[in-house]
Amino acid sequence: MIAALLRRDLAQFFPFTGSGAALPVVFFVAVAMLYPFAVGPDANLMGRTGGGIVWIAALLAAILPLERLVARDIELGYFDQLKLRGMAEEAVMAVRLAAHWLSFGPPLVLATFPAAALLGIEGETFAILLLGLVAGTPGLAAIGLMIAALTASLRAGAALSGLLLIPLALPILIFGAGALARGDAVSLGFVAAISLALAALAPFAAGAAIRAAREN
Amino acid sequence: MQAPFPSLFADDLACRRGDRLLFRGLSLDLQAGAACHVTGANGAGKTTLIRTLAGLMAPYAGSVQRAGSLALLDERPGLDPDLPLARALAFWFAFDRAADPAAITAMLRLSALGEVPLRYLSTGQRKRAALARLIGQAANIWLLDEPLAGLDSASQALVSDLVRSHCAGGGIALVASHQPLDVPGMTSFAIEDFAPVRAQADA
């Protein structure tokens, strides 16, 4: 049953199969493409600041899928139908988190290769950037899921979720981009720890949020 | 999943929406084979009653007890509007391990619409798709919220047939509807009979 849910969610969210789901990746690469035009072709400057831009692009790209992540299936009655079949909201949300991360984390990590090439990031800096995104995207996905579930029943939910994600994602950004500035991978451990804690918490918070959304 | 003797029991139920009490003191006792018709004006609390009986909302007071599996049909079909009808239904048929999906879609005259995305279907066709999902679930207790809305007269007769055979097979059906259903032995109550007396509030 879990596999069937995951297949359905992936079909809905995975880039190039779900409708409009490739947008975050396109947005992410577009930012990396525009940056050299904006600051000029100074390889030294871009190499030093490019990693930070990639992190900011990743964080903003994480906002894009949130509108469709939970609200649509509440309107469809999908979660209600699963509840009647004895599925706990927490399990449904855990599946949704996995599908959301799979359709957003790995494509973003892959898109980092062209993005880094455009910005002239290479060698050890590139390795730290790549590892940082692998460690950080589950956390971004978890924050995104919680926010999407909490704002699903609000009219201005989509606009609000962008505003809410930015402050909550700050710790991931500080440790992830900070590792680039110092040139060591130690603080990536913090990023991974924050991500894991958020991913463990998110299904419970999101599950409680969609239960509460039924009351209004 | 299939209990041999399903039952649906509500004791002294009270429900509210926001800070408005919709009904109170409502008790139900439906045993295997029972069909029950709930009437009431818009906003009287039919949908809230059904969602409370389904366990999707907590009652303000009282309790609900169920034995047997539960199926809900309301205005939200639970089917993905971007998918072709056949694939949207196939998800639930597989999930519910439906016995004979082809026969169900044929019975509801949906076979020819399999390739059409759900959002292109009319209200009545979408309602028939939701009915197909309901039948595929083969649950003991049916909670139907406005099952006749948007249906043509042939399909409305089909809903009555479906409820009749469901109850003849030992199932329970609770139907909230403005139109009557042609089901022998169906009990009926109006939800307004349980409306709270609002002496001060309305004065």
Chai-1 contact restraints between the chains, C-beta under 6 A:
chainA,res_idxA,chainB,res_idxB,connection_type,confidence,min_distance_angstrom,max_distance_angstrom,comment,restraint_id
A,A4,B,F95,contact,1.0,0.0,6.0,A-B,restraint_1
A,R8,B,F91,contact,1.0,0.0,6.0,A-B,restraint_2
A,L76,B,R76,contact,1.0,0.0,6.0,A-B,restraint_3
A,L76,B,G78,contact,1.0,0.0,6.0,A-B,restraint_4
A,G77,B,R76,contact,1.0,0.0,6.0,A-B,restraint_5
A,G77,B,G78,contact,1.0,0.0,6.0,A-B,restraint_6
A,Y78,B,G78,contact,1.0,0.0,6.0,A-B,restraint_7
A,D80,B,L56,contact,1.0,0.0,6.0,A-B,restraint_8
A,Q81,B,G78,contact,1.0,0.0,6.0,A-B,restraint_9
A,L84,B,L70,contact,1.0,0.0,6.0,A-B,restraint_10
A,L84,B,L72,contact,1.0,0.0,6.0,A-B,restraint_11
A,R214,B,L56,contact,1.0,0.0,6.0,A-B,restraint_12
A,R214,B,M57,contact,1.0,0.0,6.0,A-B,restraint_13
